[in-house]
Amino acid sequence: MKKILSILFLMIVFTSCSKVLYTHYDYQEVVYTYAKNSEQLADKDFKNLAKTFSPIVKEPQGENLVPPPGAYADYAYLMYKRGDRDEAKLYFEKEYLTYPESKVYVQSLMEKLGL
């Protein structure tokens, strides 16, 4: 019985110590809304998406204090679609500087977009 209690205690201690690497806020909902309606979005919709997406990339939480992988690139593409090419380029660059493994993909995407 003591062995079972000690195992349960250790499980509780170790699971309560888990660290959060990234804060996604409502990232999945934002990306889903954007992907679902990207062809019919008005300027007002882009502003709402950017406002919702902004904390993900500008105020990241979690242990590493960086947004989740791909968030900079998603935000950059949103800025590109909105017509803000300079902001898009900045966030595409932040993506591959933060996550170097994405550099080849992001640079090829930037090339296709003319950035």
TORPA-4810 file (N, C-alpha, C, O; in nm, 3 decimals):
<nodes>
NODE_1_0.082_-0.119_0.000_0.000_0.000_0.000_0.087_0.126_0.000_0.057_0.222_-0.070_M
NODE_2_0.194_0.124_0.079_0.284_0.240_0.084_0.348_0.263_-0.053_0.368_0.377_-0.096_K
NODE_3_0.380_0.154_-0.119_0.444_0.165_-0.250_0.349_0.232_-0.350_0.391_0.318_-0.427_K
NODE_4_0.223_0.195_-0.349_0.123_0.253_-0.438_0.104_0.401_-0.408_0.097_0.484_-0.499_I
NODE_5_0.096_0.435_-0.280_0.080_0.575_-0.242_0.201_0.659_-0.281_0.187_0.772_-0.327_L
NODE_6_0.318_0.603_-0.263_0.438_0.678_-0.301_0.445_0.697_-0.452_0.490_0.802_-0.499_S
NODE_7_0.403_0.597_-0.529_0.401_0.611_-0.675_0.300_0.717_-0.717_0.328_0.799_-0.804_I
NODE_8_0.183_0.715_-0.656_0.081_0.816_-0.686_0.130_0.955_-0.650_0.109_1.051_-0.725_L
NODE_9_0.195_0.967_-0.537_0.249_1.095_-0.494_0.352_1.146_-0.595_0.348_1.263_-0.633_F
NODE_10_0.442_1.060_-0.638_0.544_1.099_-0.736_0.481_1.138_-0.869_0.527_1.233_-0.935_L
NODE_11_0.378_1.067_-0.909_0.310_1.100_-1.034_0.247_1.239_-1.026_0.254_1.317_-1.121_M
NODE_12_0.186_1.269_-0.914_0.123_1.400_-0.896_0.229_1.510_-0.897_0.210_1.614_-0.959_I
NODE_13_0.339_1.486_-0.828_0.447_1.586_-0.822_0.505_1.611_-0.960_0.522_1.727_-0.999_V
NODE_14_0.535_1.505_-1.035_0.597_1.522_-1.165_0.502_1.581_-1.269_0.546_1.658_-1.354_F
NODE_15_0.376_1.547_-1.263_0.283_1.603_-1.360_0.250_1.749_-1.329_0.219_1.826_-1.419_T
NODE_16_0.257_1.787_-1.203_0.230_1.926_-1.169_0.349_2.016_-1.201_0.335_2.138_-1.203_S
NODE_17_0.464_1.958_-1.226_0.583_2.036_-1.256_0.605_2.054_-1.406_0.707_2.110_-1.447_C
NODE_18_0.514_2.007_-1.487_0.534_2.019_-1.630_0.534_2.166_-1.670_0.455_2.246_-1.620_S
NODE_19_0.622_2.200_-1.762_0.638_2.338_-1.805_0.568_2.358_-1.939_0.564_2.268_-2.022_K
NODE_20_0.514_2.475_-1.957_0.448_2.510_-2.082_0.550_2.581_-2.170_0.602_2.687_-2.133_V
NODE_21_0.579_2.524_-2.286_0.677_2.584_-2.375_0.620_2.703_-2.453_0.688_2.803_-2.473_L
NODE_22_0.496_2.690_-2.497_0.433_2.793_-2.579_0.292_2.820_-2.530_0.226_2.732_-2.475_Y
NODE_23_0.248_2.943_-2.550_0.109_2.976_-2.525_0.044_2.997_-2.661_0.086_3.083_-2.738_T
NODE_24_-0.057_2.920_-2.689_-0.121_2.925_-2.819_-0.241_3.020_-2.823_-0.295_3.047_-2.930_H
NODE_25_-0.281_3.071_-2.707_-0.402_3.153_-2.697_-0.513_3.079_-2.772_-0.541_2.963_-2.742_Y
NODE_26_-0.577_3.145_-2.868_-0.679_3.076_-2.948_-0.631_3.059_-3.092_-0.706_3.080_-3.188_D
NODE_27_-0.506_3.022_-3.106_-0.436_3.006_-3.234_-0.512_2.915_-3.330_-0.528_2.950_-3.447_Y
NODE_28_-0.559_2.801_-3.284_-0.627_2.707_-3.373_-0.754_2.767_-3.431_-0.782_2.751_-3.549_Q
NODE_29_-0.829_2.836_-3.349_-0.952_2.898_-3.397_-0.923_3.008_-3.498_-0.994_3.021_-3.598_E
NODE_30_-0.820_3.086_-3.473_-0.785_3.195_-3.565_-0.743_3.139_-3.700_-0.790_3.185_-3.804_V
NODE_31_-0.655_3.040_-3.698_-0.607_2.981_-3.823_-0.722_2.914_-3.898_-0.732_2.925_-4.020_V
NODE_32_-0.808_2.845_-3.827_-0.923_2.780_-3.890_-1.015_2.883_-3.956_-1.057_2.864_-4.070_Y
NODE_33_-1.045_2.990_-3.885_-1.132_3.095_-3.940_-1.069_3.156_-4.064_-1.137_3.178_-4.164_T
NODE_34_-0.940_3.183_-4.056_-0.871_3.242_-4.170_-0.870_3.147_-4.289_-0.901_3.187_-4.401_Y
NODE_35_-0.836_3.021_-4.266_-0.828_2.924_-4.375_-0.965_2.900_-4.439_-0.976_2.884_-4.560_A
NODE_36_-1.066_2.898_-4.357_-1.201_2.870_-4.406_-1.255_2.985_-4.491_-1.327_2.962_-4.588_K
NODE_37_-1.222_3.108_-4.456_-1.281_3.225_-4.520_-1.181_3.313_-4.594_-1.213_3.428_-4.624_N
NODE_38_-1.062_3.264_-4.623_-0.956_3.351_-4.674_-0.992_3.420_-4.806_-0.942_3.529_-4.833_S
NODE_39_-1.075_3.359_-4.888_-1.110_3.421_-5.016_-1.212_3.533_-5.001_-1.220_3.621_-5.086_E
NODE_40_-1.290_3.531_-4.893_-1.398_3.628_-4.878_-1.374_3.729_-4.766_-1.467_3.799_-4.725_Q
NODE_41_-1.253_3.738_-4.718_-1.226_3.828_-4.606_-1.222_3.973_-4.650_-1.155_4.008_-4.748_L
NODE_42_-1.292_4.057_-4.578_-1.288_4.202_-4.601_-1.177_4.262_-4.516_-1.119_4.194_-4.432_A
NODE_43_-1.148_4.388_-4.538_-1.043_4.457_-4.462_-1.072_4.452_-4.313_-0.980_4.436_-4.232_D
NODE_44_-1.199_4.465_-4.276_-1.239_4.458_-4.135_-1.203_4.321_-4.075_-1.157_4.311_-3.961_K
NODE_45_-1.225_4.215_-4.155_-1.193_4.081_-4.108_-1.043_4.063_-4.088_-1.000_4.000_-3.992_D
NODE_46_-0.963_4.119_-4.179_-0.818_4.111_-4.164_-0.773_4.183_-4.036_-0.685_4.135_-3.965_F
NODE_47_-0.834_4.297_-4.007_-0.799_4.370_-3.885_-0.835_4.289_-3.761_-0.758_4.285_-3.665_K
NODE_48_-0.951_4.224_-3.763_-0.991_4.141_-3.649_-0.897_4.021_-3.633_-0.858_3.987_-3.521_N
NODE_49_-0.862_3.958_-3.744_-0.768_3.846_-3.738_-0.632_3.891_-3.685_-0.573_3.825_-3.600_L
NODE_50_-0.584_4.003_-3.736_-0.454_4.054_-3.692_-0.458_4.089_-3.543_-0.362_4.064_-3.471_A
NODE_51_-0.569_4.145_-3.499_-0.584_4.180_-3.357_-0.584_4.055_-3.269_-0.525_4.054_-3.161_K
NODE_52_-0.650_3.951_-3.317_-0.655_3.825_-3.241_-0.521_3.754_-3.246_-0.480_3.693_-3.147_T
NODE_53_-0.453_3.761_-3.360_-0.326_3.691_-3.380_-0.210_3.763_-3.312_-0.111_3.699_-3.274_F
NODE_54_-0.221_3.892_-3.296_-0.112_3.973_-3.245_-0.052_3.925_-3.113_0.070_3.917_-3.103_S
NODE_55_-0.132_3.893_-3.011_-0.070_3.848_-2.885_0.011_3.719_-2.900_0.106_3.696_-2.825_P
NODE_56_-0.025_3.638_-2.996_0.048_3.511_-3.016_0.191_3.540_-3.056_0.283_3.474_-3.007_I
NODE_57_0.211_3.639_-3.144_0.346_3.666_-3.193_0.415_3.782_-3.122_0.538_3.789_-3.119_V
NODE_58_0.338_3.874_-3.065_0.399_3.991_-3.003_0.412_3.981_-2.851_0.493_4.052_-2.791_K
NODE_59_0.332_3.895_-2.789_0.338_3.877_-2.644_0.342_3.728_-2.609_0.257_3.679_-2.535_E
NODE_60_0.441_3.658_-2.661_0.444_3.513_-2.635_0.467_3.482_-2.487_0.543_3.551_-2.418_P
NODE_61_0.402_3.380_-2.441_0.417_3.334_-2.304_0.485_3.197_-2.308_0.528_3.151_-2.414_Q
NODE_62_0.494_3.134_-2.196_0.555_3.002_-2.189_0.700_3.012_-2.147_0.754_3.121_-2.129_G
NODE_63_0.761_2.899_-2.134_0.898_2.893_-2.083_0.998_2.962_-2.176_1.089_3.031_-2.129_E
NODE_64_0.983_2.944_-2.306_1.080_2.998_-2.401_1.053_3.141_-2.444_1.139_3.205_-2.506_N
NODE_65_0.936_3.193_-2.411_0.895_3.328_-2.450_0.905_3.353_-2.600_0.942_3.462_-2.644_L
NODE_66_0.872_3.251_-2.678_0.861_3.263_-2.823_0.728_3.201_-2.866_0.676_3.113_-2.798_V
NODE_67_0.675_3.247_-2.977_0.550_3.186_-3.025_0.572_3.043_-3.070_0.686_3.002_-3.093_P
NODE_68_0.465_2.967_-3.083_0.481_2.830_-3.131_0.534_2.828_-3.274_0.516_2.925_-3.348_P
NODE_69_0.599_2.720_-3.314_0.652_2.711_-3.450_0.542_2.736_-3.553_0.432_2.681_-3.543_P
NODE_70_0.575_2.818_-3.651_0.481_2.848_-3.758_0.396_2.970_-3.734_0.336_3.022_-3.829_G
NODE_71_0.388_3.019_-3.611_0.302_3.133_-3.581_0.353_3.261_-3.648_0.273_3.338_-3.701_A
NODE_72_0.484_3.284_-3.645_0.538_3.401_-3.714_0.506_3.395_-3.863_0.466_3.495_-3.923_Y
NODE_73_0.524_3.278_-3.922_0.498_3.264_-4.066_0.350_3.283_-4.098_0.317_3.348_-4.198_A
NODE_74_0.262_3.229_-4.016_0.119_3.249_-4.038_0.083_3.397_-4.029_0.008_3.449_-4.112_D
NODE_75_0.136_3.464_-3.929_0.109_3.607_-3.912_0.167_3.686_-4.030_0.104_3.779_-4.079_Y
NODE_76_0.286_3.648_-4.073_0.349_3.715_-4.187_0.264_3.700_-4.313_0.247_3.796_-4.388_A
NODE_77_0.211_3.582_-4.335_0.128_3.561_-4.453_-0.001_3.642_-4.443_-0.050_3.695_-4.543_Y
NODE_78_-0.055_3.652_-4.325_-0.173_3.734_-4.303_-0.142_3.880_-4.335_-0.222_3.949_-4.399_L
NODE_79_-0.026_3.929_-4.291_0.014_4.065_-4.321_0.035_4.084_-4.472_0.000_4.188_-4.528_M
NODE_80_0.091_3.984_-4.536_0.110_3.989_-4.682_-0.025_4.001_-4.753_-0.042_4.083_-4.843_Y
NODE_81_-0.120_3.917_-4.712_-0.253_3.920_-4.774_-0.323_4.053_-4.748_-0.404_4.098_-4.829_K
NODE_82_-0.292_4.115_-4.636_-0.350_4.244_-4.602_-0.284_4.357_-4.680_-0.338_4.468_-4.687_R
NODE_83_-0.169_4.329_-4.739_-0.099_4.429_-4.819_0.019_4.494_-4.751_0.080_4.585_-4.807_G
NODE_84_0.053_4.451_-4.632_0.165_4.508_-4.557_0.290_4.423_-4.580_0.324_4.337_-4.499_D
NODE_85_0.357_4.448_-4.692_0.471_4.366_-4.733_0.590_4.377_-4.638_0.658_4.278_-4.613_R
NODE_86_0.616_4.497_-4.585_0.730_4.515_-4.493_0.710_4.436_-4.364_0.802_4.370_-4.316_D
NODE_87_0.590_4.443_-4.310_0.558_4.367_-4.188_0.566_4.217_-4.215_0.615_4.140_-4.132_E
NODE_88_0.519_4.176_-4.333_0.523_4.034_-4.370_0.668_3.986_-4.376_0.702_3.881_-4.322_A
NODE_89_0.752_4.062_-4.441_0.893_4.023_-4.452_0.959_4.013_-4.315_1.035_3.920_-4.288_K
NODE_90_0.929_4.109_-4.228_0.985_4.108_-4.093_0.948_3.981_-4.018_1.033_3.918_-3.955_L
NODE_91_0.821_3.942_-4.025_0.777_3.824_-3.950_0.819_3.693_-4.015_0.838_3.594_-3.946_Y
NODE_92_0.833_3.692_-4.147_0.889_3.571_-4.211_1.034_3.552_-4.164_1.076_3.440_-4.135_F
NODE_93_1.108_3.662_-4.157_1.246_3.653_-4.111_1.253_3.610_-3.964_1.339_3.531_-3.926_E
NODE_94_1.161_3.661_-3.882_1.158_3.619_-3.742_1.132_3.469_-3.731_1.185_3.402_-3.643_K
NODE_95_1.049_3.416_-3.822_1.020_3.272_-3.819_1.146_3.191_-3.838_1.175_3.102_-3.758_E
NODE_96_1.223_3.221_-3.943_1.341_3.137_-3.966_1.458_3.170_-3.876_1.549_3.089_-3.861_Y
NODE_97_1.458_3.289_-3.814_1.562_3.316_-3.714_1.531_3.246_-3.582_1.622_3.200_-3.513_L
NODE_98_1.403_3.236_-3.549_1.362_3.168_-3.426_1.368_3.018_-3.443_1.408_2.946_-3.351_T
NODE_99_1.328_2.970_-3.560_1.325_2.826_-3.590_1.407_2.802_-3.716_1.352_2.796_-3.826_Y
NODE_100_1.540_2.790_-3.702_1.629_2.778_-3.819_1.595_2.661_-3.913_1.627_2.666_-4.031_P
NODE_101_1.531_2.559_-3.861_1.496_2.446_-3.946_1.392_2.482_-4.052_1.371_2.407_-4.147_E
NODE_102_1.327_2.597_-4.036_1.226_2.640_-4.132_1.282_2.734_-4.239_1.209_2.778_-4.327_S
NODE_103_1.410_2.763_-4.232_1.469_2.865_-4.318_1.450_2.837_-4.467_1.410_2.927_-4.542_K
NODE_104_1.477_2.717_-4.512_1.465_2.684_-4.655_1.322_2.702_-4.702_1.297_2.762_-4.807_V
NODE_105_1.228_2.651_-4.625_1.087_2.663_-4.663_1.040_2.808_-4.663_0.976_2.853_-4.758_Y
NODE_106_1.072_2.881_-4.557_1.026_3.019_-4.545_1.089_3.106_-4.653_1.021_3.191_-4.712_V
NODE_107_1.216_3.087_-4.680_1.280_3.167_-4.785_1.222_3.136_-4.922_1.207_3.226_-5.004_Q
NODE_108_1.189_3.010_-4.949_1.127_2.978_-5.078_0.987_3.038_-5.086_0.945_3.081_-5.194_S
NODE_109_0.916_3.041_-4.976_0.784_3.104_-4.973_0.796_3.254_-4.996_0.717_3.312_-5.071_L
NODE_110_0.894_3.316_-4.932_0.916_3.459_-4.951_0.950_3.490_-5.097_0.904_3.590_-5.153_M
NODE_111_1.030_3.403_-5.156_1.066_3.420_-5.298_0.943_3.414_-5.388_0.928_3.494_-5.479_E
NODE_112_0.855_3.317_-5.361_0.733_3.304_-5.441_0.642_3.425_-5.424_0.571_3.463_-5.517_K
NODE_113_0.643_3.484_-5.306_0.558_3.600_-5.280_0.623_3.730_-5.325_0.559_3.836_-5.325_L
NODE_114_0.749_3.723_-5.363_0.819_3.842_-5.409_0.869_3.932_-5.298_0.877_4.054_-5.314_G
NODE_115_0.902_3.872_-5.184_0.952_3.950_-5.070_1.103_3.939_-5.059_1.163_3.998_-4.969_L
</nodes>
